[in-house]
């Protein structure tokens, strides 16, 4: 089995309402200290979740003869000083349309230090229908949001990464024999 890993090439706040992400494109940075990061300040009691933050992944070069077996999304996150932040949505999108399983976890985010969390596995395609062609064409993204139970909570994220696992023939060899 082989794997290709791509750091997000762009980040976008999908709704731009009261719980918007500041500097969404900073999810393309993989800064362990979260100095460079997207952030969201939970400020409106009527909207308990952040906007969705979309990471788009371009640059895959998986051989078209391979067989896609799984996808793993990971990112660095923290909720400084708040113990009530949990995942909202972690879901794939193809050409901007959400597909497959929501992989959000119920555990609260670490409030003392940045942590890297992964979703999916080498043998899980998230019931998404994603293909090698979709990945190679840069059509795949991941949408993420978080729930905050306390006004004034800060949500930090960066290092959006997508690992694509594949197997099978990765090159062709032509052999001609005489009869």
Secondary structure, DSSP 8 states (H G I E B T S, - for coil): -EEEEEE-SEEEESS-STT-EESGGGGG---TT-SS-EEEE---TT--B---EEEE-------TTSEEEEEEEEEEEE-TT-S--EEEEEEEEETTEEES------SB--SSS-EEEEEEETTB-TT----HHHHHTT-EEEEEEEE-SSTT-EEEEEEEEEEEEEES--S--------
